[in-house]
Amino acid sequence: MKNNHTFAQKFNKKKFDKQVALLKKCEAENIPLADALEELGWTYDDLQYESTEPLNDVPQKYFTLNDFKRQGNGIPVVSFFSGAGGLDLGFEAAGFEHEALIEKNQLFCSTLKANRKHWKVFGPPDSEGDVSKPAQIFADLKSLIGKSRTGFDGIFIGGPPCQPFSIAANQRFNKNGDNFKRVGFAHKTNGNLLYDYISAIKEFRPAAFLIENVPGLLDIDNGAQLKQAYEDLKNTGYVLHDPMILVASNHNVPQNRTRLFIVGNRLGKLFTPPQSIAEKLSCGGAFISHPINALENHINRAHSPESIVRYMKLRFGERDQLGRVDRLDPRLPSKTVIAGGTAGGGRSHLHPFIPRTLTVRECAILQTFPDDYLFEGPIARQFTQVGNAVPPVLGAQLAYAMQSSFFS
């Protein structure tokens, strides 16, 4: 894979004409494009868009977790619904110490263990890691952190699966179909996990907690059930901050990702949210200034010549209606990195400078995962792990805000 600095090179008309001829030949003779490219000594990254607009105004700034690292603060944290660990990486960078991570998906557990061998992960194959089964989860946690009368001195963090509350997740279905309506708390599998998490908070009484979800959680049942959850936690002795809707691009992440965060503490203190930056980052900076040579999880999708012919005609920000994918505009933050993948369930966006979809690694870069962080399993499930995560850089800023608000 070439260094990303080559991605924004000047349009090469001679090479583009050769590309057009190659695509026509593949279509006419039913030749797999990947085979034809290999025979020519090319890769998908040698392909060009028909329209290449001036890039002089593309900011090249990009932040990694290294820009947010702080010394250890000794504050323990327990993570629920840990997924691939995006939120956890942010808290780790901010200096928090993980006591336990709870995750019921075995593949996600494999990713966590492969990257952080010292983390204590409660999940398959060693335990169930199922928050909806409190007896087992509570027993596991009591064996590790105990249960004092005053409560756990650290923080609980977690994002219960958000699909029952998500608008985007339901837009995949026909609006007249049974699956279109957001079922929220009535969802048989995931709808009550928020309350299961709250039960764990009430049982162990951490000094503070963080809940992450999609903004749709605010208006399910006209907000009645979330209001009840707030009242329940307040009656347990917690001071709660109003629900916060944060856009990742306002917090040093090159992506327009909108998420809901709820923060509470039993220390009687007020929470000061992380401050927004003055100028949003462009996704172009992530591609132009961030090398991607020989990184893991960086495998191109084997696009057909017909798809490339459609893609290469798109201008910045335009959508391929047939494939329902968008060419990213490098001057703007990326659209939300989604959890779809190569085996269906959605597509990643189109690279701003190359007419192909993004790889798992490129999506991970937009999400601000470290370059050496590996995602286990089939490529489709790697996309799922990346797309479901809280951007680690945003997680670090939330961690700072909680430390300074409650532990300073």
Rosetta blueprint (number, residue, H / E / L):
1 M L
2 K L
3 N L
4 N H
5 H H
6 T H
7 F H
8 A H
9 Q L
10 K L
11 F L
12 N L
13 K H
14 K H
15 K H
16 F H
17 D H
18 K H
19 Q H
20 V H
21 A H
22 L H
23 L H
24 K H
25 K H
26 C H
27 E H
28 A H
29 E H
30 N L
31 I L
32 P L
33 L H
34 A H
35 D H
36 A H
37 L H
38 E H
39 E H
40 L H
41 G L
42 W L
43 T L
44 Y H
45 D H
46 D H
47 L L
48 Q L
49 Y L
50 E L
51 S L
52 T L
53 E L
54 P L
55 L L
56 N L
57 D L
58 V L
59 P L
60 Q L
61 K L
62 Y L
63 F L
64 T L
65 L H
66 N H
67 D H
68 F H
69 K L
70 R L
71 Q L
72 G L
73 N L
74 G L
75 I L
76 P E
77 V E
78 V E
79 S E
80 F E
81 F L
82 S L
83 G L
84 A L
85 G L
86 G H
87 L H
88 D H
89 L H
90 G H
91 F H
92 E H
93 A H
94 A L
95 G L
96 F L
97 E E
98 H E
99 E E
100 A E
101 L E
102 I E
103 E L
104 K L
105 N L
106 Q H
107 L H
108 F H
109 C H
110 S H
111 T H
112 L H
113 K H
114 A H
115 N H
116 R L
117 K L
118 H L
119 W L
120 K L
121 V E
122 F E
123 G L
124 P L
125 P L
126 D L
127 S L
128 E L
129 G L
130 D L
131 V L
132 S L
133 K L
134 P H
135 A H
136 Q H
137 I H
138 F H
139 A H
140 D H
141 L H
142 K H
143 S H
144 L H
145 I H
146 G L
147 K L
148 S L
149 R L
150 T L
151 G L
152 F L
153 D L
154 G L
155 I E
156 F E
157 I E
158 G E
159 G L
160 P L
161 P L
162 C L
163 Q H
164 P H
165 F H
166 S L
167 I H
168 A H
169 A H
170 N H
171 Q L
172 R L
173 F L
174 N L
175 K L
176 N L
177 G L
178 D L
179 N L
180 F L
181 K L
182 R L
183 V L
184 G H
185 F H
186 A H
187 H L
188 K L
189 T L
190 N L
191 G L
192 N L
193 L H
194 L H
195 Y H
196 D H
197 Y H
198 I H
199 S H
200 A H
201 I H
202 K H
203 E H
204 F H
205 R L
206 P L
207 A L
208 A E
209 F E
210 L E
211 I E
212 E E
213 N E
214 V L
215 P H
216 G H
217 L H
218 L H
219 D L
220 I H
221 D H
222 N H
223 G H
224 A H
225 Q H
226 L H
227 K H
228 Q H
229 A H
230 Y H
231 E H
232 D H
233 L H
234 K H
235 N H
236 T L
237 G L
238 Y L
239 V E
240 L E
241 H L
242 D L
243 P L
244 M E
245 I E
246 L E
247 V E
248 A H
249 S H
250 N H
251 H L
252 N L
253 V L
254 P L
255 Q E
256 N L
257 R L
258 T E
259 R E
260 L E
261 F E
262 I E
263 V E
264 G E
265 N E
266 R L
267 L L
268 G L
269 K L
270 L L
271 F L
272 T L
273 P L
274 P L
275 Q L
276 S L
277 I L
278 A L
279 E L
280 K L
281 L L
282 S L
283 C H
284 G H
285 G H
286 A H
287 F H
288 I H
289 S L
290 H L
291 P L
292 I L
293 N L
294 A L
295 L L
296 E L
297 N L
298 H L
299 I L
300 N L
301 R L
302 A L
303 H L
304 S L
305 P H
306 E H
307 S H
308 I H
309 V H
310 R H
311 Y H
312 M L
313 K L
314 L L
315 R L
316 F L
317 G L
318 E L
319 R E
320 D E
321 Q L
322 L L
323 G L
324 R L
325 V E
326 D E
327 R E
328 L L
329 D L
330 P L
331 R L
332 L L
333 P L
334 S E
335 K L
336 T L
337 V L
338 I L
339 A L
340 G L
341 G E
342 T L
343 A L
344 G E
345 G L
346 G L
347 R L
348 S L
349 H L
350 L E
351 H L
352 P L
353 F L
354 I L
355 P L
356 R L
357 T E
358 L L
359 T L
360 V H
361 R H
362 E H
363 C H
364 A H
365 I H
366 L H
367 Q L
368 T L
369 F L
370 P L
371 D L
372 D L
373 Y L
374 L L
375 F L
376 E L
377 G L
378 P L
379 I H
380 A H
381 R H
382 Q H
383 F H
384 T H
385 Q H
386 V H
387 G H
388 N H
389 A L
390 V L
391 P L
392 P H
393 V H
394 L H
395 G H
396 A H
397 Q H
398 L H
399 A H
400 Y H
401 A H
402 M H
403 Q H
404 S H
405 S H
406 F H
407 F L
408 S L
